[in-house]
Amino acid sequence: MRGKSASSREPSRSVALSPTVQAWELGLRLRERRDELGMTAVAAARASGITQAYVSGVEAGRVKLPADRLAQLIKIYEIEAADAAELEELRVAAMRRAWWHQYSQLFPAEFLRFLGYEAGADHVRTYHSELVDGLLQTEEYARAVIRGGNTYVRLTEMDRRIAVRMARQERLKADRSMRLTAVVSEGALRQQVGGPAVMRAQLEYLAGLVTERPEQIEIRVVPFTAGAHPALGGPFEILSFPSPRLPELVWQEVLTSSDIIDQSTRVADYVVTFAETQERALGSGDSLDLIRRIAKEMA
């Protein structure tokens, strides 16, 4: 009797914008089916005539899967036709070349992978204590951040880095727009990145976003009066995805390192930290009032 794959229980709802996310879901679904059969990665590799490293790479979404290899795994895993068709759709989508690949010489592989995850997310929760999040930055603010905060960046790279930051923001404007919940400290709003004029324009831009798109974009400010709170210590971003089988991820970038966090217990800690910090923040209306007030102070 032919077995059912885990994917048959619920239709795929992947966002078609990100080959990275498509490859990730394809790998997860193949691994789920292999686990259902009680088959090890070693056994799957032996049955298909490939290496265990290749099987593991596919399941992690890091290795592209040709059509003949997928057909071979579908046969070995006894995947039904409807599910096999969905997997082939994911495979084809995963093979597409995304916009961020043209910047592969500019950024490390981990950051490029993050761009792929972010492009496929449907909800981003972000916390910053010193800067406005990159998804919300004006071009002038972004230029000041990149120029002043990264001494290793060559001037010839500046425009390309800014182009990447602006391209990331297209997900806020696309047909399948992501939702964004940003918690930011009052200090980030008062730090005069680029000078008062640039900062005032940045704050006015934030006020405009939450006024025009309150159902999509929420910005909550943690005032100085809130004192110590759980998120003190560093920025982070929580990515959620439309497919119910894709777990949440965390992106954390600090001065000398960056990391995609996918361990469920660590991700859960960040989710709780974000929720508790959001509770300490001002409400949406009061946050908007504070943003506007600080903008007026920028002479």
C-alpha positions, 0 to 999 in steps of 0.5 A: 500500500502506498503511504501518504506524505505529511504534505497531503494533510494540508495544501502548501501555502508557500510564498512564491517570492523566495527560492530560498524558502521554496527550497527549505519547504521542499527539504522539510517535506522530504525529510518528514516523509523519510521520517514517517517511513522510519528511513535514515538519511544513510539508507535514503542515500544508499537507495538513491545512489547519492551521498548522505551529505547530499540528502542532508543538504537537500533536506536543509534547503541548501542543495538544489535538487534536479528533476530526476533526483526528485523523481527518484526520491518520490519513488523511494519514499512512495509519495502519492501523485498529488503530493509529488506534483506539489513537490515538483512545483516547489523544486522548480520555484527553488531553482529560480535566480533571486535578485539578491544573487547578484550581490553574492560577491558583496555579502557573506553567504549567511546574509544572502540566506537571510535575505532569502528567508526575509523575502519569503516571510509574511510577518516580521517582528523586529527589535532595535535599540540604537537604529531604525530597522533596515526595512523602515529606513529612508535612503538618506538614513541608510546611507548615513548608517552604512557610511558611519557604522561600517568602517570596512565598507569601501566607497565603491560598494556604498550604492550597491549596499543601499540598493540591497536595503531598498530592495528588501523594502519591496516586500512591504509594497508587494501584492503579498505584502509582509506584516511588520511589527517593529519595537524600537527604543526611544534612543534610536529615535533620538540618535541623530544618524546623518544629522537633524535633517536626515533624522527628521525626514526618517521620523516623518517617514515612520509616522507616514507609514503607520498612519497610511498602513496601520493594519500592515505596519506597527511601530511601538516605542520603548520610552526611556521611562520603561527602564530595564526590559528583556530585549536590552542588549542587541537587535534581532528579527523574528521571521514567520512564514505562511506555510504552517510547516515552516518554523519561525527563524531569528536573525541576529546581527551584531558588531562582528557576527551574524547568525540565523537561529533555527533551534526551536528552544532558542527561537521560543526565547526570542519570541517571549522576549519580544512579546514581553518587550512589546508590553513595556512599549507605548501603545501604537497611538502614543508611539506615533505621538512620540515619533512626531514630537521627536521629529519636531525637535529635530531643527 
